[in-house]
Amino acid sequence: MTAQTPAVDVIYIAASRRDGRFTRICVASVRRWYPDAAVRLLIGGPLEPGLERELRRFWSVGVADLPREDYGWGFVKLEPLFQPAGERFLVLDSDTVMTGPVLQHAADRTEDFIVDDEEQSAEGASEIYFDRALAEREGLAIPAAAFLFNSGQWIGTSGLIHRTDFDGLVDWGRPPRLANPRVFKNGDQGVLNFVLNDKVRKGGVRVGRVPLMRWPGHGMGGLSAQAIASDQAPARVIHWAGFKNPRLSALPGADILLFFEKAYYARLPGGSARRLLSAARHVAGAWLDRLFLPARLAWNRRTAGRPLTSREAGA
């Protein structure tokens, strides 16, 4: 394995209280390929106690300079767009893993944004991005999208898209929420895709599409802990979107998650004991979340736009 020079200025990882175990795994995977890159957490709400200090001390991970507030359902991932102009960045959800030096896909690209080359059906687009048919019935004409991408991994440039570009789409309270959750789906994801497509149509930005993401639901061919350890795996970001079983061993690609979890704790004093404690905390937290799921759904109706489904909430 050879340390890579990143094709971005900073790598942002969105982190929240329920994803502490995944955040650690994600950090270990990023550092395997980019040991010296600037890595910062996008903190969208309360974190697991001690996690920020632990990541800073043992893995040289900083924190984005943002107000410590509730950013709702993924909207913290839009904040890098609004930073001082000219910063090139990669945004990752915490439930992701780098299987190789994925930033090589952007090394020779000159576009302002680099996204996954996802192929999506019209039905799928309506379910997870935005519903064009419903929008038309409500008097909002949305042109067909030239591209669609999951917002858990994308490369962007600050200063080209502004908060005002989301006027009428996002209510920027605390927490932010969708102005029209019937049409736009999944927190930040639908509106980001809409705004980027609109900017491209108007000639405001350029977007490149590359093979960036692998969703375990589509198979794990060629991706394994052994392939990663021997530098033989294709360079992708695996994203466990929608997979919320609290037991890592029950997830597809479990060998990869456990490989990077072991790598993470190898740096920490008493790493084996800490790992067991973290796993127990993760499972207990997941069951508590399920216990309080009805209250979370009711709260989401008031704050985040469309209510979470049981699958989205991790049930």
KADA-V303003 format. One line per field, one symbol per residue. phi: phi as a letter, one per 40 degrees, with the letter a starting at -180 (. if undefined). burial: # if it has 16 or more other C-alpha atoms within 10 Angstrom, else .. A space follows every 10 residues. Layout:
BEGIN
phi=???
burial=???
END
This chain:
BEGIN
phi=.bcbcccbca bbbcbadcbd ccccccdccc cccbcbccbb ccccidbddg cdcccccbbf bcbccbdcbc bgcgcccccd cccdcgccab bbcccbacca cccccbdbcb ccbbbcccbb cccccccbba ccccdcccgb cbcdccaaac ccaabbbcgb bbdcccdgbb cccbccaccb ccccbffccc cccccccccc dcgcabbbbb cbbbcdcchb dgbacccccc fbcccbbcbc cgcbdccdcc ccgdccccdc ccccccccdg dccccccccc cccccccccc ccddcccccc dcbbgccccc cccgc
burial=...#.###.# ########## ########## #####.#### #####..#.. .#..#...## ##.#.....# ########## #.#....### ########## ###.##.... .######... ....##.### ##.##..... ....#.#### ########.# #...##..## #...###### #.######## ####.####. ....#.###. ######.... ..###..#.. ..######## #.##.#.#.. .##.###.## #####..#.. ....#...#. ###.##..#. ..#...#..# ..######.. ...##
END
